C-alpha cells in the first residue's frame, strides 16, 4: 500500500514542495505528525496526504 511508505525529511519536503524550515515549523505546530529518528524525521506518506487534504478544506472555508 502506498500510504504505508515512510518518507525521510528530504523526501517529504520534495513531495510537498516546501522548504525545510516550513516543514519543521508544521511539525512543531502539530500540523504534520512525524517521528524523530536520528538527525531527521520520518513521516508516513498517508500523513502527508492528510495534511494536504486538510489544507484544501481550510482554504475553502476561508472564502
Beta strands, then each sheet from edge to edge (+ up, - down):
strand 1: 6-8
strand 2: 35-37
strand 3: 40-44
sheet 1: 1+ 3- 2+
end
